[in-house]
Amino acid sequence: MNSAKLTKQKGFSLIELMLALALGVVVTSGIVQLFVGNSQTYNLLNGQARMQENARFALDFISHSARLGGYMGCDPDADKIINTLGPIPNNNWNTLFEFNITQSIEVFDGQGGGNFNPAAVSLPQNLAAGGSVNTHINGNGIDMAEVDSNADILVLRHVEAPGGRISQVISPSANPTVLDAGAGLNFQVDEIVAINNCEQAAVFKITAVANAAGVTTLSHGAGGAGNFSNVAGSTLSAMNFPYGNAADAQGTTVGHIQTEIYYLATDANRVNNLGNPIKSLWRKTGAAAPVELIQGIEDFQVLLGVDTTPTNDLSSVNRYVLASAVPVNSVVRTIRIMVVASSVDAVTADNQLLQRTFTQTINLRNG
């Protein structure tokens, strides 16, 4: 009987096994580090892109409003702009903050601790106990408890462009009639609007809207109480002059008043990846409720470029000052906006937010 020859099989030695394991650990560690590095790089680049995008959108929004600031169609004389709203016409612009077209720009310098210079009491704002003050629509004010008082508040006003062109001569006591007002302007009852031309302007409340044959009639009848109702017997002209003449409208239009208020506020109910509340740029337009525009705006400051010698032949800025320090008899020609934008979430290796300051100077329409 032949015995089978057994074949010896050799396995891995302990040393070989340990070397293989060590090499595996090195390779795995390298892959993990590469993945972590790529992830950190991605987060950093994404944070940089978000920060720059936040700043760009913030400056674009504000720049667009600033370039329209003061637009009144044909630019009437400032002393010939009246309001027909009660209870005391022409003496209560502060309570009509959302429609005060006599001031194209206002700035409230943030002082911290809930304080502004000048004091922000005239702003349309919600009350902690309910309701609101200086608002046409109750509850559509600014929640001042959430406003960052270390940042500034910027207010810019204009009449929408283009407005509705009048269809005929409008006497001071008549109801304005507007051509093609239904094609986009969408005038509604209870809205506050302005009629204006190169000479004069008036603010009134629409009490009725009638459309017929391409012409819209906007009634401004008296009635109701409070600051946002037309006073009985009030007219649309301080000089008792008509709007337009038999030949043409003389640049007379009717349009909605756009008061845009920019400010920073923090929403305690929304947090970033560090668990910190997110700060955002907000805007309130006209009588509408405020809306959040852009997250990640950490600071907002405004300087006014003034011409302290407006009577010479050089219409140029020779000083930038805080709004509370504008010299007497000077003219504001530009505004300089500074925003500090962030990545919102922590994206750096040491778990920090990215932040950067962005600045833009804007020429004012009537500067």
Wavefront OBJ file of the C-alpha trace (Angstrom):
o trace
v 0.000 0.000 0.000
v 1.486 3.293 -1.112
v 1.173 6.123 1.271
v 0.136 9.523 -0.162
v 2.694 12.183 0.026
v 1.392 15.027 2.064
v 1.984 18.508 0.609
v 3.013 21.087 3.159
v 1.121 24.422 2.919
v 2.607 27.535 4.426
v 0.407 30.469 5.750
v 1.285 34.069 6.728
v 3.719 34.452 9.488
v 2.880 36.732 12.406
v 5.369 39.315 11.167
v 3.843 39.352 7.678
v 0.370 39.702 9.149
v 1.438 42.630 11.321
v 3.115 44.334 8.353
v -0.045 43.927 6.261
v -2.185 45.326 9.029
v 0.184 48.259 9.481
v 0.120 49.031 5.755
v -3.661 48.804 5.786
v -3.868 51.244 8.662
v -1.555 53.692 6.874
v -3.563 53.514 3.633
v -6.904 53.817 5.443
v -5.626 56.747 7.492
v -4.468 58.486 4.325
v -7.845 57.994 2.677
v -9.658 59.298 5.763
v -7.386 62.344 5.972
v -7.890 63.008 2.262
v -11.653 62.772 2.701
v -11.590 65.061 5.747
v -9.345 67.545 3.946
v -11.586 67.573 0.900
v -14.653 67.989 3.098
v -13.063 70.930 4.958
v -12.003 72.522 1.682
v -15.508 72.109 0.287
v -17.077 73.630 3.412
v -14.605 76.521 3.307
v -15.185 77.246 -0.376
v -18.944 76.922 0.077
v -18.778 79.304 3.049
v -16.749 81.833 1.056
v -19.217 81.670 -1.819
v -22.167 82.105 0.527
v -20.508 85.035 2.300
v -19.780 86.833 -0.981
v -23.257 86.092 -2.303
v -24.837 87.454 0.888
v -22.867 90.688 0.575
v -23.584 91.055 -3.150
v -27.326 90.629 -2.735
v -27.426 92.987 0.259
v -25.577 95.731 -1.607
v -27.684 95.177 -4.741
v -30.950 95.562 -2.823
v -29.796 98.707 -1.028
v -28.176 100.220 -4.141
v -31.355 99.805 -6.170
v -33.384 101.576 -3.483
v -30.778 104.318 -3.083
v -30.665 105.087 -6.804
v -34.439 105.511 -6.781
v -34.397 107.470 -3.528
v -36.075 110.837 -3.945
v -37.673 109.985 -7.279
v -40.905 111.946 -7.552
v -41.632 111.744 -11.241
v -40.979 115.292 -12.422
v -39.446 116.475 -9.115
v -41.883 118.967 -7.539
v -40.764 121.788 -5.290
v -40.276 120.557 -1.735
v -42.394 123.343 -0.222
v -45.316 122.468 -2.504
v -45.711 118.835 -1.359
v -48.803 118.437 0.802
v -50.732 115.622 2.427
v -54.493 115.514 2.670
v -54.574 113.040 5.552
v -55.870 113.842 9.039
v -56.461 114.838 11.602
v -54.232 117.852 10.873
v -53.094 117.932 7.227
v -49.457 118.849 6.548
v -48.566 118.800 10.237
v -48.383 115.070 10.936
v -45.701 113.685 8.594
v -44.023 111.875 11.508
v -47.106 109.728 12.045
v -47.158 109.041 8.283
v -43.665 107.590 8.268
v -44.542 104.972 5.639
v -45.619 107.749 3.219
v -43.499 110.786 4.143
v -42.267 111.766 0.679
v -40.898 115.055 1.997
v -37.774 113.157 3.127
v -36.080 110.963 0.532
v -33.510 109.552 2.968
v -33.277 109.055 6.719
v -30.639 107.265 8.772
v -30.890 106.174 12.397
v -27.391 105.654 13.806
v -27.232 102.572 16.003
v -25.845 103.358 19.454
v -26.244 99.929 21.049
v -28.390 99.062 24.024
v -31.574 99.548 22.022
v -30.766 103.193 21.286
v -30.557 105.112 18.019
v -29.623 108.672 17.101
v -32.096 110.161 16.406
v -34.457 108.077 18.523
v -36.397 105.575 16.426
v -39.790 106.401 17.956
v -41.221 107.580 14.631
v -40.606 104.227 12.917
v -43.646 102.057 12.183
v -43.347 99.401 14.853
v -45.242 96.639 16.582
v -45.933 96.963 20.284
v -45.076 94.263 22.786
v -48.595 94.414 24.178
v -50.101 93.987 20.702
v -51.019 96.326 17.883
v -48.661 98.830 16.315
v -47.903 102.546 16.014
v -47.306 104.704 12.921
v -48.540 101.890 10.666
v -51.244 102.111 8.056
v -52.033 98.406 8.516
v -52.146 97.286 12.128
v -49.513 94.681 12.984
v -47.276 95.417 9.978
v -44.683 97.308 11.970
v -41.103 96.425 12.859
v -40.437 94.281 15.934
v -37.916 96.593 17.578
v -37.057 93.983 20.235
v -35.354 91.937 17.499
v -33.604 94.873 15.788
v -29.819 95.078 16.197
v -29.216 98.543 17.642
v -25.457 98.271 17.015
v -26.239 98.562 13.300
v -27.834 101.497 11.480
v -31.337 101.766 10.052
v -31.590 103.203 6.534
v -34.808 104.662 5.107
v -35.171 105.463 1.393
v -38.302 106.819 -0.271
v -39.576 107.282 -3.812
v -42.752 107.195 -5.850
v -43.048 104.121 -8.051
v -41.838 104.483 -11.603
v -43.505 104.701 -13.976
v -46.658 106.023 -12.406
v -50.059 106.291 -14.031
v -50.353 109.276 -16.347
v -53.432 111.432 -15.813
v -56.036 111.458 -18.602
v -57.215 115.060 -18.268
v -56.786 118.250 -16.296
v -57.233 117.522 -12.569
v -58.533 120.403 -10.486
v -57.352 120.532 -6.841
v -60.701 119.262 -5.545
v -61.307 116.644 -8.266
v -60.639 112.903 -8.288
v -57.583 111.997 -10.407
v -58.262 110.003 -13.569
v -55.399 107.845 -14.769
v -54.763 106.272 -18.179
v -54.286 102.492 -18.368
v -54.030 102.220 -14.591
v -55.151 98.621 -14.740
v -52.071 97.521 -16.708
v -49.810 96.733 -13.791
v -50.284 99.576 -11.300
v -53.198 97.828 -9.612
v -54.559 100.701 -7.521
v -56.664 99.494 -4.596
v -59.091 101.071 -2.155
v -57.437 102.226 1.107
v -53.990 102.604 -0.478
v -52.035 105.818 0.072
v -50.679 107.295 -3.174
v -49.164 110.497 -4.510
v -50.096 112.698 -7.444
v -47.193 114.809 -8.637
v -45.691 116.842 -11.461
v -42.767 119.230 -11.878
v -44.404 121.826 -9.684
v -46.427 120.239 -6.897
v -47.471 116.977 -5.262
v -50.102 115.667 -2.869
v -50.514 112.509 -0.815
v -54.020 111.086 -0.499
v -55.930 107.919 0.345
v -57.888 106.100 -2.363
v -61.479 105.652 -1.204
v -62.909 104.206 -4.433
v -61.619 102.855 -7.753
v -63.654 102.900 -10.980
v -62.421 101.550 -14.337
v -64.033 102.521 -17.644
v -62.763 102.730 -21.225
v -59.076 102.574 -20.320
v -59.355 105.233 -17.625
v -59.265 104.637 -13.874
v -60.816 107.165 -11.503
v -59.263 107.340 -8.041
v -61.592 108.913 -5.505
v -60.181 110.649 -2.436
v -63.286 111.229 -0.394
v -63.293 112.153 3.260
v -64.286 109.731 5.946
v -62.916 107.705 8.785
v -60.824 108.707 11.747
v -57.129 108.650 12.477
v -53.999 109.648 10.619
v -54.708 107.744 7.415
v -58.034 109.231 6.306
v -58.605 112.168 3.973
v -59.662 115.337 5.724
v -62.982 116.771 4.602
v -62.513 119.735 2.291
v -58.809 119.118 1.664
v -57.459 119.727 -1.844
v -54.581 118.333 -3.871
v -52.769 121.654 -4.219
v -51.330 124.063 -1.700
v -51.560 126.823 -4.330
v -54.960 125.811 -5.721
v -53.313 125.030 -9.062
v -54.639 122.251 -11.328
v -52.554 119.287 -12.464
v -51.984 119.339 -16.223
v -53.617 121.612 -18.760
v -55.787 121.373 -21.842
v -52.789 120.489 -23.999
v -51.055 117.783 -21.956
v -50.562 116.279 -18.508
v -47.422 118.348 -17.824
v -45.687 115.270 -16.480
v -48.395 114.563 -13.915
v -48.551 110.966 -12.703
v -50.101 109.044 -9.812
v -48.107 106.303 -8.100
v -47.664 104.255 -4.956
v -45.276 105.642 -2.350
v -42.393 103.281 -1.662
v -40.752 103.782 1.708
v -38.076 101.115 2.139
v -36.618 100.586 5.603
v -33.443 98.458 5.862
v -32.266 97.114 9.212
v -30.645 94.119 10.896
v -32.574 91.762 13.135
v -31.963 88.429 14.846
v -34.408 85.550 14.783
v -33.933 83.617 18.022
v -35.927 80.691 16.602
v -33.386 80.026 13.846
v -29.809 79.032 14.591
v -26.665 78.087 12.663
v -24.570 74.933 13.106
v -23.065 76.390 16.286
v -26.500 76.878 17.813
v -26.246 80.688 17.594
v -29.162 82.851 16.379
v -28.846 83.983 12.755
v -28.638 87.705 12.006
v -30.242 88.908 8.772
v -30.908 92.005 6.674
v -34.610 92.888 6.722
v -36.680 95.333 4.681
v -40.084 96.895 5.245
v -41.654 98.393 2.121
v -44.545 100.831 2.396
v -47.465 99.546 4.434
v -46.475 95.893 3.977
v -45.059 93.754 6.786
v -41.249 93.461 7.045
v -39.577 90.606 5.192
v -36.249 88.901 5.741
v -34.001 89.470 2.727
v -30.607 87.908 3.387
v -29.125 85.859 6.206
v -25.591 86.297 7.431
v -25.333 90.112 7.500
v -23.553 90.773 10.786
v -23.241 94.571 10.641
v -24.660 97.447 8.607
v -23.355 101.010 8.735
v -24.175 104.110 6.696
v -22.183 107.273 6.066
v -23.507 110.272 4.156
v -21.341 112.020 1.596
v -22.012 115.740 1.949
v -21.139 118.778 -0.104
v -20.505 121.516 2.435
v -20.214 124.186 -0.283
v -23.288 123.494 -2.446
v -23.405 127.005 -3.912
v -20.111 126.722 -5.790
v -19.718 125.178 -9.236
v -18.444 121.828 -7.932
v -21.250 119.463 -7.017
v -18.990 117.003 -5.282
v -18.626 115.337 -1.908
v -15.954 116.768 0.366
v -16.786 114.929 3.578
v -18.346 111.681 4.820
v -20.198 111.968 8.119
v -22.705 110.177 10.301
v -26.288 111.103 9.603
v -26.481 112.760 13.011
v -23.541 115.014 12.146
v -24.545 116.461 8.756
v -23.361 120.112 8.696
v -25.964 122.847 8.390
v -26.594 124.095 4.837
v -24.813 121.123 3.275
v -26.265 118.809 0.612
v -26.172 115.022 0.814
v -24.961 113.723 -2.563
v -23.926 110.123 -1.891
v -24.266 107.388 0.688
v -21.546 104.932 1.633
v -22.824 101.518 2.673
v -20.749 99.087 4.730
v -21.957 95.561 5.384
v -20.191 92.760 7.225
v -21.247 89.476 5.646
v -20.645 86.007 7.069
v -20.851 82.391 5.965
v -23.785 81.911 8.431
v -22.399 78.507 9.551
v -18.953 77.732 11.002
v -16.758 76.446 8.153
v -13.138 76.878 9.240
v -10.889 74.179 10.694
v -11.181 75.811 14.123
v -14.995 75.928 13.834
v -15.396 79.642 13.141
v -17.561 81.708 10.786
v -16.003 83.482 7.831
v -16.562 87.244 7.913
v -15.611 90.052 5.569
v -16.452 93.749 5.192
v -17.877 95.013 1.899
v -18.296 98.704 1.033
v -20.102 100.523 -1.752
v -20.665 104.221 -2.481
v -23.887 105.213 -4.270
v -24.823 108.507 -5.880
v -28.228 109.819 -4.876
v -30.679 110.860 -7.579
v -31.207 114.337 -6.192
v -27.749 114.755 -4.710
l 1 2 3 4 5 6 7 8 9 10 11 12 13 14 15 16 17 18 19 20 21 22 23 24 25 26 27 28 29 30 31 32 33 34 35 36 37 38 39 40 41 42 43 44 45 46 47 48 49 50 51 52 53 54 55 56 57 58 59 60 61 62 63 64 65 66 67 68 69 70 71 72 73 74 75 76 77 78 79 80 81 82 83 84 85 86 87 88 89 90 91 92 93 94 95 96 97 98 99 100 101 102 103 104 105 106 107 108 109 110 111 112 113 114 115 116 117 118 119 120 121 122 123 124 125 126 127 128 129 130 131 132 133 134 135 136 137 138 139 140 141 142 143 144 145 146 147 148 149 150 151 152 153 154 155 156 157 158 159 160 161 162 163 164 165 166 167 168 169 170 171 172 173 174 175 176 177 178 179 180 181 182 183 184 185 186 187 188 189 190 191 192 193 194 195 196 197 198 199 200 201 202 203 204 205 206 207 208 209 210 211 212 213 214 215 216 217 218 219 220 221 222 223 224 225 226 227 228 229 230 231 232 233 234 235 236 237 238 239 240 241 242 243 244 245 246 247 248 249 250 251 252 253 254 255 256 257 258 259 260 261 262 263 264 265 266 267 268 269 270 271 272 273 274 275 276 277 278 279 280 281 282 283 284 285 286 287 288 289 290 291 292 293 294 295 296 297 298 299 300 301 302 303 304 305 306 307 308 309 310 311 312 313 314 315 316 317 318 319 320 321 322 323 324 325 326 327 328 329 330 331 332 333 334 335 336 337 338 339 340 341 342 343 344 345 346 347 348 349 350 351 352 353 354 355 356 357 358 359 360 361 362 363 364 365 366 367
